[in-house]
């Protein structure tokens, strides 16, 4: 297994073989998770702390389940309610954490770069569960596993990422990962939701769903991140749905066997039609959730191996 990293802070530092190492190990955990006894011991004796400075349902639950299935002691710290509000600095948080001797720290933070900063201050393996608009590496990895299982490969695919690209760490991590695995990424969305200079990442940019979806293998929809908008990005939700919402007609431009993805949480009737989201012949949205647990088990397992090796000297 080729995974020479102390932390999982983003897709950016990962080589293709590191990505493949996580996905291959995650396959084993998919099998374990489908069995009656969902227990491994890769994290036995280790303490995992989940610190979510921003709301999360599926990512936090997924990391918690992943840690428990591998035998870690898992603690969730309710960060939104406590320290951030009281103005504790990230450095103080790190010192507090060090005193508790965690082995794995899972962090979500509203500011880009905050998780990297914390990783420099704590003495454990850190996993980024989403920092601002920067990265969300386990989401891109679970998306990759879902695509690989549905399409049999990760290279030479045409993948459209649609909607609110500007505010999306999911888009950023996916652009990096899919490019590294030699697939072609198209971004589709209104110019107001497209980050300036994004073409430098080697992607094609479209503002029209018909042209952008033409012949793609994968359609990845993104949530309109209203909490990161301060007005004026879209004329109205109705107009947005009309132009960019995925419905049966627009999906018809993609390949007949194209899969539909969404990281959740979904705004049904805004970026995606509810019937498409629920169509088990096209939508792999539930598979994404399942792959999420397996990918997080694999990532924590690999980081724990490195941690133990470093500590053994
Ligand atoms: C994403 C996130 O938090 O970045 N959600 C998730 O992790 N499943 C995307 C989103 O919030 O729209």
Boltz pocket constraint, residues with backbone or C-beta under 6 A from the ligand:
constraints:
  - pocket:
      binder: B
      contacts: [[A, 55], [A, 58], [A, 59], [A, 129], [A, 130], [A, 136], [A, 139], [A, 169], [A, 170], [A, 222], [A, 223], [A, 225], [A, 263], [A, 264], [A, 265]]
      max_distance: 6.0
